[in-house]
Every structure is written in C-alpha cells, then in structure tokens.
Amino acid sequence: MLLPEIGLWPGMLGGAAEFTVQACAKYAKARTIYVAEDAVGSAEIFCLLERPNIVRRAARGLERKARDLFVVGEVDVAGGWVRGILDGVVREFQMSALDAKLRRITVFEGEFGLEALTLFVCRGGLMPGADAWKSYRHRAWTRMTDLADVRPAQRPRRPIGTRQAPVAMRTRACRRPATPGTSPRRTPRPSACLVVQQHELVLRPGPLLPSARPPGRRLQGQPVPQ
C-alpha cells in the first residue's frame, strides 16, 4: 500500500480509506480495497513512532541507488496518479497500474532524504519483497505459538496494611500444617479444626479464629469498650 492510497499524505483527511488496485492484484484484475478507520489509525501511529527511524537510517543508501529508483516528484491524490523520474525519463503512472516491482522502487523526497512511498519498509528503506514477507509471517507465527505456551501472569494480591501484617502472619502460622516430629507444644493450633466423627465432618472454631479479623474492628454484637 502506498501512503497516498490509505490517506497518510499531507493535506488528506483521516478516517477509513478506499482505493483501487489492478497491476499488483491477482490475475491483474481491478478490485477495490477498503481499509477500516481503526487500521488507518494504527498505520498512522506506526508512521509516527517506528517508521521514521527506519527511513532515517536507510536514506543515505537510497541516495546512492537513486538512478535505479522511481523518484516521484508530484502526487495527485484526487486523480490517483504519480509523476517522477524513472531511468532518466519523466514518467507518469496511475497508482492502480503500479505493479509490485515498481511499487517497491517508488520513492519520494521526504524529511530525511529519499524514502519509500509505500507504508511498510524494511531495513534497506524499500518495500519488503516476497521472501521478506514470508519470513515476517513465519517469525510472527513462532512468537504467537511461544506466547501461547506461557502461563498468564497471576493477579497480584491485595496488599496488607501495616496494622494487619502481624495478625495475618500469626494467622498463617496457625493454619500451616505441622511437620512430622514437631513437638506438640510448639505445634501451632489451627484457627479452625475439622473433626471426623462417624464419617461426618464437623467444623469447630478454634481459639485463634478472632485473630483473623483486621485489628481495630469489632465483631458484630461485641460491646464497644469504654
């Protein structure tokens, strides 16, 4: 895609874009391409953040290869044509008549020097070729499969206040199971114990259960201290 085709050209309004391609389409049949507004917005962010760095680094190399490029000097967005110098001759093309090979070597004089008229550029400063697009897709697939195997990050726990920290640590210690060989006196008693009576589970509250509540708060029905 060329920058004027998707509306990323000086003097053009933003929003969704719609343009016609033919020479680079399948069987060279004319067809209309519609680019949604969200996609154009993402492309605009790419042009503002990432694309300038690639263009700036590749500008000198493109200057040395200017004779082999189609250097555009005039763009008519309304008429859909571009005019420039190709092989030392002034040429004019409809954008829809530009095939993939010609699109790849189409450049214009930008902020940092010569830069590609296409939206996506590779390290050399021109539109990526067929082999480059294939490697991009393979690497994207590899990253996607690798990230699919990574477990999602666990939700962070709610931080404990300064007053609640000692009580919370004491409560966790009481609920920690006893290790074999531990002395009965040093074994922390659970805050609540399950007693098996004739294959029935009976929940009995332990003496340390009130310590689980945040300090400074009273239980329901507890009298307020005078």
Buried (B, 14 or more C-beta within 10 A) or exposed (E): BBBBBBBBBEEEEEEBBEBBBBBBBEEEEEEEEEBEEEEBEEBBEBBEEEBBEBBBEBBEBBEEBEEEBBBBEEBEBEEBBBEBBBEEEEEEBBBBBBBEEBBBBBBBEBEBBBBBBBBBBBEBBBBBEEEBEEEEEEEEEEEEEEEEEEEEEEEEEEEEEEEBEEBBEBBEEBBEEEEEEEEEEEEBEBBEEEEEEEEEEEEEEBEBBEBBEEEEEEEEEEEEEE
